[in-house]
Amino acid sequence: VMKIIPIPVPAPFPVGDVNVYLIREEPLTLVDTGPKTPEAVAALRTGLGRAGVRFADVRRILLTHAHEDHCGLA
């Protein structure tokens, strides 16, 4: 069973928070990254930490589409 962990990340847009998904299998994968803001970086770092993962552990990033709230931190 694939382990998928949603990580809510704040976005400075009317959509509100967006979810980044950590696929907790090898290779560790993020689906989307959230927007490029200090708040998003902090939330993503915290969410990864709760899952026992560091940014450096992530080996793959999949972007669903090119909107800033989904790919800004890529």
mmCIF file of the N, C-alpha and C atoms, coordinates in Angstrom:
data_MODEL
# 
_entry.id   MODEL 
# 
loop_
_atom_site.group_PDB 
_atom_site.id 
_atom_site.type_symbol 
_atom_site.label_atom_id 
_atom_site.label_alt_id 
_atom_site.label_comp_id 
_atom_site.label_asym_id 
_atom_site.label_entity_id 
_atom_site.label_seq_id 
_atom_site.pdbx_PDB_ins_code 
_atom_site.Cartn_x 
_atom_site.Cartn_y 
_atom_site.Cartn_z 
_atom_site.occupancy 
_atom_site.B_iso_or_equiv 
_atom_site.pdbx_formal_charge 
_atom_site.auth_seq_id 
_atom_site.auth_comp_id 
_atom_site.auth_asym_id 
_atom_site.auth_atom_id 
_atom_site.pdbx_PDB_model_num 
ATOM 1   N N  . VAL A 1 1  ? 0.850  -1.178 0.000   1.00 0.00 ? 1  VAL A N  1 
ATOM 2   C CA . VAL A 1 1  ? 0.000  0.000  0.000   1.00 0.00 ? 1  VAL A CA 1 
ATOM 3   C C  . VAL A 1 1  ? 0.893  1.237  0.000   1.00 0.00 ? 1  VAL A C  1 
ATOM 4   N N  . MET A 1 2  ? 0.656  2.117  -0.949  1.00 0.00 ? 2  MET A N  1 
ATOM 5   C CA . MET A 1 2  ? 1.456  3.335  -1.060  1.00 0.00 ? 2  MET A CA 1 
ATOM 6   C C  . MET A 1 2  ? 1.106  4.304  0.064   1.00 0.00 ? 2  MET A C  1 
ATOM 7   N N  . LYS A 1 3  ? 2.124  4.850  0.720   1.00 0.00 ? 3  LYS A N  1 
ATOM 8   C CA . LYS A 1 3  ? 1.931  5.809  1.803   1.00 0.00 ? 3  LYS A CA 1 
ATOM 9   C C  . LYS A 1 3  ? 2.029  7.220  1.226   1.00 0.00 ? 3  LYS A C  1 
ATOM 10  N N  . ILE A 1 4  ? 0.897  7.950  1.218   1.00 0.00 ? 4  ILE A N  1 
ATOM 11  C CA . ILE A 1 4  ? 0.845  9.319  0.696   1.00 0.00 ? 4  ILE A CA 1 
ATOM 12  C C  . ILE A 1 4  ? 0.455  10.235 1.842   1.00 0.00 ? 4  ILE A C  1 
ATOM 13  N N  . ILE A 1 5  ? 1.295  11.238 2.095   1.00 0.00 ? 5  ILE A N  1 
ATOM 14  C CA . ILE A 1 5  ? 1.084  12.155 3.211   1.00 0.00 ? 5  ILE A CA 1 
ATOM 15  C C  . ILE A 1 5  ? 0.799  13.552 2.662   1.00 0.00 ? 5  ILE A C  1 
ATOM 16  N N  . PRO A 1 6  ? -0.403 14.102 2.908   1.00 0.00 ? 6  PRO A N  1 
ATOM 17  C CA . PRO A 1 6  ? -0.676 15.482 2.487   1.00 0.00 ? 6  PRO A CA 1 
ATOM 18  C C  . PRO A 1 6  ? -0.014 16.465 3.450   1.00 0.00 ? 6  PRO A C  1 
ATOM 19  N N  . ILE A 1 7  ? 0.573  17.505 2.890   1.00 0.00 ? 7  ILE A N  1 
ATOM 20  C CA . ILE A 1 7  ? 1.203  18.564 3.683   1.00 0.00 ? 7  ILE A CA 1 
ATOM 21  C C  . ILE A 1 7  ? 0.565  19.884 3.253   1.00 0.00 ? 7  ILE A C  1 
ATOM 22  N N  . PRO A 1 8  ? -0.278 20.499 4.110   1.00 0.00 ? 8  PRO A N  1 
ATOM 23  C CA . PRO A 1 8  ? -0.869 21.786 3.747   1.00 0.00 ? 8  PRO A CA 1 
ATOM 24  C C  . PRO A 1 8  ? 0.177  22.898 3.785   1.00 0.00 ? 8  PRO A C  1 
ATOM 25  N N  . VAL A 1 9  ? 0.135  23.737 2.765   1.00 0.00 ? 9  VAL A N  1 
ATOM 26  C CA . VAL A 1 9  ? 1.099  24.830 2.619   1.00 0.00 ? 9  VAL A CA 1 
ATOM 27  C C  . VAL A 1 9  ? 0.308  26.104 2.317   1.00 0.00 ? 9  VAL A C  1 
ATOM 28  N N  . PRO A 1 10 ? 0.597  27.198 3.042   1.00 0.00 ? 10 PRO A N  1 
ATOM 29  C CA . PRO A 1 10 ? -0.141 28.441 2.786   1.00 0.00 ? 10 PRO A CA 1 
ATOM 30  C C  . PRO A 1 10 ? 0.228  29.047 1.433   1.00 0.00 ? 10 PRO A C  1 
ATOM 31  N N  . ALA A 1 11 ? -0.777 29.605 0.786   1.00 0.00 ? 11 ALA A N  1 
ATOM 32  C CA . ALA A 1 11 ? -0.567 30.281 -0.497  1.00 0.00 ? 11 ALA A CA 1 
ATOM 33  C C  . ALA A 1 11 ? -1.110 31.714 -0.381  1.00 0.00 ? 11 ALA A C  1 
ATOM 34  N N  . PRO A 1 12 ? -0.383 32.689 -0.910  1.00 0.00 ? 12 PRO A N  1 
ATOM 35  C CA . PRO A 1 12 ? -0.824 34.079 -0.824  1.00 0.00 ? 12 PRO A CA 1 
ATOM 36  C C  . PRO A 1 12 ? -1.824 34.439 -1.920  1.00 0.00 ? 12 PRO A C  1 
ATOM 37  N N  . PHE A 1 13 ? -2.659 33.507 -2.279  1.00 0.00 ? 13 PHE A N  1 
ATOM 38  C CA . PHE A 1 13 ? -3.638 33.691 -3.346  1.00 0.00 ? 13 PHE A CA 1 
ATOM 39  C C  . PHE A 1 13 ? -5.022 33.375 -2.796  1.00 0.00 ? 13 PHE A C  1 
ATOM 40  N N  . PRO A 1 14 ? -6.077 33.807 -3.473  1.00 0.00 ? 14 PRO A N  1 
ATOM 41  C CA . PRO A 1 14 ? -7.442 33.564 -2.977  1.00 0.00 ? 14 PRO A CA 1 
ATOM 42  C C  . PRO A 1 14 ? -7.808 32.089 -2.796  1.00 0.00 ? 14 PRO A C  1 
ATOM 43  N N  . VAL A 1 15 ? -7.025 31.168 -3.350  1.00 0.00 ? 15 VAL A N  1 
ATOM 44  C CA . VAL A 1 15 ? -7.343 29.742 -3.202  1.00 0.00 ? 15 VAL A CA 1 
ATOM 45  C C  . VAL A 1 15 ? -7.107 29.233 -1.790  1.00 0.00 ? 15 VAL A C  1 
ATOM 46  N N  . GLY A 1 16 ? -6.345 29.981 -0.994  1.00 0.00 ? 16 GLY A N  1 
ATOM 47  C CA . GLY A 1 16 ? -6.016 29.520 0.362   1.00 0.00 ? 16 GLY A CA 1 
ATOM 48  C C  . GLY A 1 16 ? -4.899 28.498 0.321   1.00 0.00 ? 16 GLY A C  1 
ATOM 49  N N  . ASP A 1 17 ? -4.850 27.654 1.359   1.00 0.00 ? 17 ASP A N  1 
ATOM 50  C CA . ASP A 1 17 ? -3.795 26.650 1.441   1.00 0.00 ? 17 ASP A CA 1 
ATOM 51  C C  . ASP A 1 17 ? -3.881 25.675 0.261   1.00 0.00 ? 17 ASP A C  1 
ATOM 52  N N  . VAL A 1 18 ? -2.728 25.161 -0.123  1.00 0.00 ? 18 VAL A N  1 
ATOM 53  C CA . VAL A 1 18 ? -2.653 24.104 -1.125  1.00 0.00 ? 18 VAL A CA 1 
ATOM 54  C C  . VAL A 1 18 ? -1.983 22.901 -0.460  1.00 0.00 ? 18 VAL A C  1 
ATOM 55  N N  . ASN A 1 19 ? -2.188 21.739 -1.025  1.00 0.00 ? 19 ASN A N  1 
ATOM 56  C CA . ASN A 1 19 ? -1.553 20.541 -0.498  1.00 0.00 ? 19 ASN A CA 1 
ATOM 57  C C  . ASN A 1 19 ? -0.384 20.128 -1.366  1.00 0.00 ? 19 ASN A C  1 
ATOM 58  N N  . VAL A 1 20 ? 0.715  19.843 -0.693  1.00 0.00 ? 20 VAL A N  1 
ATOM 59  C CA . VAL A 1 20 ? 1.847  19.160 -1.297  1.00 0.00 ? 20 VAL A CA 1 
ATOM 60  C C  . VAL A 1 20 ? 1.723  17.732 -0.790  1.00 0.00 ? 20 VAL A C  1 
ATOM 61  N N  . TYR A 1 21 ? 1.997  16.767 -1.636  1.00 0.00 ? 21 TYR A N  1 
ATOM 62  C CA . TYR A 1 21 ? 1.876  15.371 -1.218  1.00 0.00 ? 21 TYR A CA 1 
ATOM 63  C C  . TYR A 1 21 ? 3.249  14.717 -1.211  1.00 0.00 ? 21 TYR A C  1 
ATOM 64  N N  . LEU A 1 22 ? 3.563  14.076 -0.098  1.00 0.00 ? 22 LEU A N  1 
ATOM 65  C CA . LEU A 1 22 ? 4.785  13.302 0.021   1.00 0.00 ? 22 LEU A CA 1 
ATOM 66  C C  . LEU A 1 22 ? 4.430  11.841 -0.228  1.00 0.00 ? 22 LEU A C  1 
ATOM 67  N N  . ILE A 1 23 ? 5.061  11.237 -1.214  1.00 0.00 ? 23 ILE A N  1 
ATOM 68  C CA . ILE A 1 23 ? 4.906  9.800  -1.431  1.00 0.00 ? 23 ILE A CA 1 
ATOM 69  C C  . ILE A 1 23 ? 6.065  9.146  -0.695  1.00 0.00 ? 23 ILE A C  1 
ATOM 70  N N  . ARG A 1 24 ? 5.714  8.488  0.381   1.00 0.00 ? 24 ARG A N  1 
ATOM 71  C CA . ARG A 1 24 ? 6.705  7.950  1.328   1.00 0.00 ? 24 ARG A CA 1 
ATOM 72  C C  . ARG A 1 24 ? 7.138  6.548  0.899   1.00 0.00 ? 24 ARG A C  1 
ATOM 73  N N  . GLU A 1 25 ? 7.720  6.468  -0.282  1.00 0.00 ? 25 GLU A N  1 
ATOM 74  C CA . GLU A 1 25 ? 8.309  5.259  -0.832  1.00 0.00 ? 25 GLU A CA 1 
ATOM 75  C C  . GLU A 1 25 ? 9.560  5.688  -1.579  1.00 0.00 ? 25 GLU A C  1 
ATOM 76  N N  . GLU A 1 26 ? 10.416 4.749  -1.876  1.00 0.00 ? 26 GLU A N  1 
ATOM 77  C CA . GLU A 1 26 ? 11.618 5.075  -2.641  1.00 0.00 ? 26 GLU A CA 1 
ATOM 78  C C  . GLU A 1 26 ? 11.300 5.129  -4.120  1.00 0.00 ? 26 GLU A C  1 
ATOM 79  N N  . PRO A 1 27 ? 11.736 6.150  -4.815  1.00 0.00 ? 27 PRO A N  1 
ATOM 80  C CA . PRO A 1 27 ? 12.391 7.332  -4.288  1.00 0.00 ? 27 PRO A CA 1 
ATOM 81  C C  . PRO A 1 27 ? 11.372 8.256  -3.616  1.00 0.00 ? 27 PRO A C  1 
ATOM 82  N N  . LEU A 1 28 ? 11.781 8.894  -2.538  1.00 0.00 ? 28 LEU A N  1 
ATOM 83  C CA . LEU A 1 28 ? 10.885 9.855  -1.882  1.00 0.00 ? 28 LEU A CA 1 
ATOM 84  C C  . LEU A 1 28 ? 10.490 10.915 -2.899  1.00 0.00 ? 28 LEU A C  1 
ATOM 85  N N  . THR A 1 29 ? 9.193  11.157 -2.984  1.00 0.00 ? 29 THR A N  1 
ATOM 86  C CA . THR A 1 29 ? 8.656  12.014 -4.051  1.00 0.00 ? 29 THR A CA 1 
ATOM 87  C C  . THR A 1 29 ? 7.716  13.057 -3.484  1.00 0.00 ? 29 THR A C  1 
ATOM 88  N N  . LEU A 1 30 ? 7.836  14.290 -3.959  1.00 0.00 ? 30 LEU A N  1 
ATOM 89  C CA . LEU A 1 30 ? 6.857  15.336 -3.675  1.00 0.00 ? 30 LEU A CA 1 
ATOM 90  C C  . LEU A 1 30 ? 6.006  15.532 -4.908  1.00 0.00 ? 30 LEU A C  1 
ATOM 91  N N  . VAL A 1 31 ? 4.699  15.621 -4.699  1.00 0.00 ? 31 VAL A N  1 
ATOM 92  C CA . VAL A 1 31 ? 3.785  15.992 -5.771  1.00 0.00 ? 31 VAL A CA 1 
ATOM 93  C C  . VAL A 1 31 ? 3.408  17.442 -5.507  1.00 0.00 ? 31 VAL A C  1 
ATOM 94  N N  . ASP A 1 32 ? 3.871  18.321 -6.390  1.00 0.00 ? 32 ASP A N  1 
ATOM 95  C CA . ASP A 1 32 ? 3.780  19.772 -6.253  1.00 0.00 ? 32 ASP A CA 1 
ATOM 96  C C  . ASP A 1 32 ? 4.694  20.250 -5.125  1.00 0.00 ? 32 ASP A C  1 
ATOM 97  N N  . THR A 1 33 ? 4.887  21.568 -5.048  1.00 0.00 ? 33 THR A N  1 
ATOM 98  C CA . THR A 1 33 ? 5.823  22.108 -4.061  1.00 0.00 ? 33 THR A CA 1 
ATOM 99  C C  . THR A 1 33 ? 5.255  23.271 -3.261  1.00 0.00 ? 33 THR A C  1 
ATOM 100 N N  . GLY A 1 34 ? 4.187  23.871 -3.741  1.00 0.00 ? 34 GLY A N  1 
ATOM 101 C CA . GLY A 1 34 ? 3.672  25.077 -3.098  1.00 0.00 ? 34 GLY A CA 1 
ATOM 102 C C  . GLY A 1 34 ? 4.339  26.315 -3.669  1.00 0.00 ? 34 GLY A C  1 
ATOM 103 N N  . PRO A 1 35 ? 3.864  27.496 -3.255  1.00 0.00 ? 35 PRO A N  1 
ATOM 104 C CA . PRO A 1 35 ? 4.392  28.747 -3.797  1.00 0.00 ? 35 PRO A CA 1 
ATOM 105 C C  . PRO A 1 35 ? 5.757  29.097 -3.205  1.00 0.00 ? 35 PRO A C  1 
ATOM 106 N N  . LYS A 1 36 ? 6.457  29.977 -3.871  1.00 0.00 ? 36 LYS A N  1 
ATOM 107 C CA . LYS A 1 36 ? 7.791  30.391 -3.424  1.00 0.00 ? 36 LYS A CA 1 
ATOM 108 C C  . LYS A 1 36 ? 7.653  31.558 -2.444  1.00 0.00 ? 36 LYS A C  1 
ATOM 109 N N  . THR A 1 37 ? 7.355  31.208 -1.185  1.00 0.00 ? 37 THR A N  1 
ATOM 110 C CA . THR A 1 37 ? 7.262  32.198 -0.116  1.00 0.00 ? 37 THR A CA 1 
ATOM 111 C C  . THR A 1 37 ? 7.946  31.627 1.126   1.00 0.00 ? 37 THR A C  1 
ATOM 112 N N  . PRO A 1 38 ? 8.428  32.491 2.018   1.00 0.00 ? 38 PRO A N  1 
ATOM 113 C CA . PRO A 1 38 ? 9.030  31.987 3.263   1.00 0.00 ? 38 PRO A CA 1 
ATOM 114 C C  . PRO A 1 38 ? 8.047  31.154 4.087   1.00 0.00 ? 38 PRO A C  1 
ATOM 115 N N  . GLU A 1 39 ? 6.768  31.543 4.079   1.00 0.00 ? 39 GLU A N  1 
ATOM 116 C CA . GLU A 1 39 ? 5.758  30.806 4.843   1.00 0.00 ? 39 GLU A CA 1 
ATOM 117 C C  . GLU A 1 39 ? 5.563  29.394 4.280   1.00 0.00 ? 39 GLU A C  1 
ATOM 118 N N  . ALA A 1 40 ? 5.584  29.285 2.955   1.00 0.00 ? 40 ALA A N  1 
ATOM 119 C CA . ALA A 1 40 ? 5.420  27.970 2.319   1.00 0.00 ? 40 ALA A CA 1 
ATOM 120 C C  . ALA A 1 40 ? 6.621  27.081 2.607   1.00 0.00 ? 40 ALA A C  1 
ATOM 121 N N  . VAL A 1 41 ? 7.826  27.646 2.544   1.00 0.00 ? 41 VAL A N  1 
ATOM 122 C CA . VAL A 1 41 ? 9.033  26.874 2.857   1.00 0.00 ? 41 VAL A CA 1 
ATOM 123 C C  . VAL A 1 41 ? 8.955  26.348 4.290   1.00 0.00 ? 41 VAL A C  1 
ATOM 124 N N  . ALA A 1 42 ? 8.576  27.207 5.213   1.00 0.00 ? 42 ALA A N  1 
ATOM 125 C CA . ALA A 1 42 ? 8.498  26.801 6.623   1.00 0.00 ? 42 ALA A CA 1 
ATOM 126 C C  . ALA A 1 42 ? 7.459  25.697 6.823   1.00 0.00 ? 42 ALA A C  1 
ATOM 127 N N  . ALA A 1 43 ? 6.290  25.843 6.200   1.00 0.00 ? 43 ALA A N  1 
ATOM 128 C CA . ALA A 1 43 ? 5.234  24.832 6.345   1.00 0.00 ? 43 ALA A CA 1 
ATOM 129 C C  . ALA A 1 43 ? 5.660  23.510 5.721   1.00 0.00 ? 43 ALA A C  1 
ATOM 130 N N  . LEU A 1 44 ? 6.301  23.572 4.571   1.00 0.00 ? 44 LEU A N  1 
ATOM 131 C CA . LEU A 1 44 ? 6.754  22.349 3.919   1.00 0.00 ? 44 LEU A CA 1 
ATOM 132 C C  . LEU A 1 44 ? 7.838  21.671 4.747   1.00 0.00 ? 44 LEU A C  1 
ATOM 133 N N  . ARG A 1 45 ? 8.781  22.448 5.258   1.00 0.00 ? 45 ARG A N  1 
ATOM 134 C CA . ARG A 1 45 ? 9.846  21.885 6.102   1.00 0.00 ? 45 ARG A CA 1 
ATOM 135 C C  . ARG A 1 45 ? 9.243  21.225 7.348   1.00 0.00 ? 45 ARG A C  1 
ATOM 136 N N  . THR A 1 46 ? 8.274  21.886 7.968   1.00 0.00 ? 46 THR A N  1 
ATOM 137 C CA . THR A 1 46 ? 7.619  21.326 9.152   1.00 0.00 ? 46 THR A CA 1 
ATOM 138 C C  . THR A 1 46 ? 6.884  20.033 8.809   1.00 0.00 ? 46 THR A C  1 
ATOM 139 N N  . GLY A 1 47 ? 6.130  20.041 7.715   1.00 0.00 ? 47 GLY A N  1 
ATOM 140 C CA . GLY A 1 47 ? 5.392  18.846 7.306   1.00 0.00 ? 47 GLY A CA 1 
ATOM 141 C C  . GLY A 1 47 ? 6.305  17.686 6.973   1.00 0.00 ? 47 GLY A C  1 
ATOM 142 N N  . LEU A 1 48 ? 7.388  17.966 6.279   1.00 0.00 ? 48 LEU A N  1 
ATOM 143 C CA . LEU A 1 48 ? 8.355  16.913 5.981   1.00 0.00 ? 48 LEU A CA 1 
ATOM 144 C C  . LEU A 1 48 ? 8.974  16.373 7.263   1.00 0.00 ? 48 LEU A C  1 
ATOM 145 N N  . GLY A 1 49 ? 9.308  17.284 8.177   1.00 0.00 ? 49 GLY A N  1 
ATOM 146 C CA . GLY A 1 49 ? 9.890  16.872 9.452   1.00 0.00 ? 49 GLY A CA 1 
ATOM 147 C C  . GLY A 1 49 ? 8.964  15.955 10.242  1.00 0.00 ? 49 GLY A C  1 
ATOM 148 N N  . ARG A 1 50 ? 7.677  16.262 10.235  1.00 0.00 ? 50 ARG A N  1 
ATOM 149 C CA . ARG A 1 50 ? 6.706  15.394 10.917  1.00 0.00 ? 50 ARG A CA 1 
ATOM 150 C C  . ARG A 1 50 ? 6.687  13.994 10.320  1.00 0.00 ? 50 ARG A C  1 
ATOM 151 N N  . ALA A 1 51 ? 7.006  13.912 9.038   1.00 0.00 ? 51 ALA A N  1 
ATOM 152 C CA . ALA A 1 51 ? 7.056  12.613 8.357   1.00 0.00 ? 51 ALA A CA 1 
ATOM 153 C C  . ALA A 1 51 ? 8.435  11.966 8.478   1.00 0.00 ? 51 ALA A C  1 
ATOM 154 N N  . GLY A 1 52 ? 9.369  12.640 9.177   1.00 0.00 ? 52 GLY A N  1 
ATOM 155 C CA . GLY A 1 52 ? 10.711 12.104 9.349   1.00 0.00 ? 52 GLY A CA 1 
ATOM 156 C C  . GLY A 1 52 ? 11.595 12.254 8.133   1.00 0.00 ? 52 GLY A C  1 
ATOM 157 N N  . VAL A 1 53 ? 11.316 13.300 7.340   1.00 0.00 ? 53 VAL A N  1 
ATOM 158 C CA . VAL A 1 53 ? 12.024 13.520 6.076   1.00 0.00 ? 53 VAL A CA 1 
ATOM 159 C C  . VAL A 1 53 ? 12.613 14.927 6.069   1.00 0.00 ? 53 VAL A C  1 
ATOM 160 N N  . ARG A 1 54 ? 13.777 15.078 5.434   1.00 0.00 ? 54 ARG A N  1 
ATOM 161 C CA . ARG A 1 54 ? 14.373 16.400 5.210   1.00 0.00 ? 54 ARG A CA 1 
ATOM 162 C C  . ARG A 1 54 ? 14.270 16.732 3.720   1.00 0.00 ? 54 ARG A C  1 
ATOM 163 N N  . PHE A 1 55 ? 14.410 18.009 3.383   1.00 0.00 ? 55 PHE A N  1 
ATOM 164 C CA . PHE A 1 55 ? 14.405 18.391 1.962   1.00 0.00 ? 55 PHE A CA 1 
ATOM 165 C C  . PHE A 1 55 ? 15.434 17.565 1.182   1.00 0.00 ? 55 PHE A C  1 
ATOM 166 N N  . ALA A 1 56 ? 16.604 17.383 1.775   1.00 0.00 ? 56 ALA A N  1 
ATOM 167 C CA . ALA A 1 56 ? 17.690 16.676 1.097   1.00 0.00 ? 56 ALA A CA 1 
ATOM 168 C C  . ALA A 1 56 ? 17.354 15.215 0.807   1.00 0.00 ? 56 ALA A C  1 
ATOM 169 N N  . ASP A 1 57 ? 16.370 14.652 1.497   1.00 0.00 ? 57 ASP A N  1 
ATOM 170 C CA . ASP A 1 57 ? 15.984 13.253 1.283   1.00 0.00 ? 57 ASP A CA 1 
ATOM 171 C C  . ASP A 1 57 ? 15.103 13.065 0.047   1.00 0.00 ? 57 ASP A C  1 
ATOM 172 N N  . VAL A 1 58 ? 14.455 14.137 -0.396  1.00 0.00 ? 58 VAL A N  1 
ATOM 173 C CA . VAL A 1 58 ? 13.530 14.055 -1.534  1.00 0.00 ? 58 VAL A CA 1 
ATOM 174 C C  . VAL A 1 58 ? 14.340 13.816 -2.809  1.00 0.00 ? 58 VAL A C  1 
ATOM 175 N N  . ARG A 1 59 ? 13.936 12.822 -3.574  1.00 0.00 ? 59 ARG A N  1 
ATOM 176 C CA . ARG A 1 59 ? 14.663 12.455 -4.788  1.00 0.00 ? 59 ARG A CA 1 
ATOM 177 C C  . ARG A 1 59 ? 13.913 12.778 -6.068  1.00 0.00 ? 59 ARG A C  1 
ATOM 178 N N  . ARG A 1 60 ? 12.598 13.055 -5.953  1.00 0.00 ? 60 ARG A N  1 
ATOM 179 C CA . ARG A 1 60 ? 11.824 13.321 -7.167  1.00 0.00 ? 60 ARG A CA 1 
ATOM 180 C C  . ARG A 1 60 ? 10.718 14.320 -6.836  1.00 0.00 ? 60 ARG A C  1 
ATOM 181 N N  . ILE A 1 61 ? 10.454 15.224 -7.778  1.00 0.00 ? 61 ILE A N  1 
ATOM 182 C CA . ILE A 1 61 ? 9.349  16.173 -7.666  1.00 0.00 ? 61 ILE A CA 1 
ATOM 183 C C  . ILE A 1 61 ? 8.493  16.028 -8.919  1.00 0.00 ? 61 ILE A C  1 
ATOM 184 N N  . LEU A 1 62 ? 7.211  15.805 -8.708  1.00 0.00 ? 62 LEU A N  1 
ATOM 185 C CA . LEU A 1 62 ? 6.256  15.762 -9.814  1.00 0.00 ? 62 LEU A CA 1 
ATOM 186 C C  . LEU A 1 62 ? 5.375  17.000 -9.716  1.00 0.00 ? 62 LEU A C  1 
ATOM 187 N N  . LEU A 1 63 ? 5.281  17.762 -10.791 1.00 0.00 ? 63 LEU A N  1 
ATOM 188 C CA . LEU A 1 63 ? 4.447  18.958 -10.809 1.00 0.00 ? 63 LEU A CA 1 
ATOM 189 C C  . LEU A 1 63 ? 3.189  18.668 -11.605 1.00 0.00 ? 63 LEU A C  1 
ATOM 190 N N  . THR A 1 64 ? 2.034  18.933 -10.998 1.00 0.00 ? 64 THR A N  1 
ATOM 191 C CA . THR A 1 64 ? 0.776  18.649 -11.680 1.00 0.00 ? 64 THR A CA 1 
ATOM 192 C C  . THR A 1 64 ? 0.473  19.669 -12.763 1.00 0.00 ? 64 THR A C  1 
ATOM 193 N N  . HIS A 1 65 ? 0.884  20.917 -12.537 1.00 0.00 ? 65 HIS A N  1 
ATOM 194 C CA . HIS A 1 65 ? 0.715  21.953 -13.556 1.00 0.00 ? 65 HIS A CA 1 
ATOM 195 C C  . HIS A 1 65 ? 1.521  23.183 -13.141 1.00 0.00 ? 65 HIS A C  1 
ATOM 196 N N  . ALA A 1 66 ? 1.595  24.160 -14.031 1.00 0.00 ? 66 ALA A N  1 
ATOM 197 C CA . ALA A 1 66 ? 2.532  25.271 -13.880 1.00 0.00 ? 66 ALA A CA 1 
ATOM 198 C C  . ALA A 1 66 ? 1.981  26.501 -13.162 1.00 0.00 ? 66 ALA A C  1 
ATOM 199 N N  . HIS A 1 67 ? 0.951  26.368 -12.350 1.00 0.00 ? 67 HIS A N  1 
ATOM 200 C CA . HIS A 1 67 ? 0.501  27.517 -11.555 1.00 0.00 ? 67 HIS A CA 1 
ATOM 201 C C  . HIS A 1 67 ? 1.462  27.731 -10.388 1.00 0.00 ? 67 HIS A C  1 
ATOM 202 N N  . GLU A 1 68 ? 1.704  28.991 -10.073 1.00 0.00 ? 68 GLU A N  1 
ATOM 203 C CA . GLU A 1 68 ? 2.671  29.365 -9.038  1.00 0.00 ? 68 GLU A CA 1 
ATOM 204 C C  . GLU A 1 68 ? 2.396  28.687 -7.695  1.00 0.00 ? 68 GLU A C  1 
ATOM 205 N N  . ASP A 1 69 ? 1.129  28.475 -7.342  1.00 0.00 ? 69 ASP A N  1 
ATOM 206 C CA . ASP A 1 69 ? 0.835  27.862 -6.045  1.00 0.00 ? 69 ASP A CA 1 
ATOM 207 C C  . ASP A 1 69 ? 1.141  26.362 -6.031  1.00 0.00 ? 69 ASP A C  1 
ATOM 208 N N  . HIS A 1 70 ? 1.459  25.784 -7.176  1.00 0.00 ? 70 HIS A N  1 
ATOM 209 C CA . HIS A 1 70 ? 1.803  24.365 -7.242  1.00 0.00 ? 70 HIS A CA 1 
ATOM 210 C C  . HIS A 1 70 ? 3.270  24.108 -7.527  1.00 0.00 ? 70 HIS A C  1 
ATOM 211 N N  . CYS A 1 71 ? 3.941  25.052 -8.191  1.00 0.00 ? 71 CYS A N  1 
ATOM 212 C CA . CYS A 1 71 ? 5.322  24.765 -8.630  1.00 0.00 ? 71 CYS A CA 1 
ATOM 213 C C  . CYS A 1 71 ? 6.349  25.814 -8.199  1.00 0.00 ? 71 CYS A C  1 
ATOM 214 N N  . GLY A 1 72 ? 5.953  26.789 -7.420  1.00 0.00 ? 72 GLY A N  1 
ATOM 215 C CA . GLY A 1 72 ? 6.846  27.896 -7.088  1.00 0.00 ? 72 GLY A CA 1 
ATOM 216 C C  . GLY A 1 72 ? 8.137  27.501 -6.407  1.00 0.00 ? 72 GLY A C  1 
ATOM 217 N N  . LEU A 1 73 ? 8.088  26.504 -5.530  1.00 0.00 ? 73 LEU A N  1 
ATOM 218 C CA . LEU A 1 73 ? 9.302  26.102 -4.813  1.00 0.00 ? 73 LEU A CA 1 
ATOM 219 C C  . LEU A 1 73 ? 10.156 25.084 -5.566  1.00 0.00 ? 73 LEU A C  1 
ATOM 220 N N  . ALA A 1 74 ? 9.680  24.648 -6.734  1.00 0.00 ? 74 ALA A N  1 
ATOM 221 C CA . ALA A 1 74 ? 10.463 23.647 -7.480  1.00 0.00 ? 74 ALA A CA 1 
ATOM 222 C C  . ALA A 1 74 ? 11.811 24.220 -7.875  1.00 0.00 ? 74 ALA A C  1 
# 
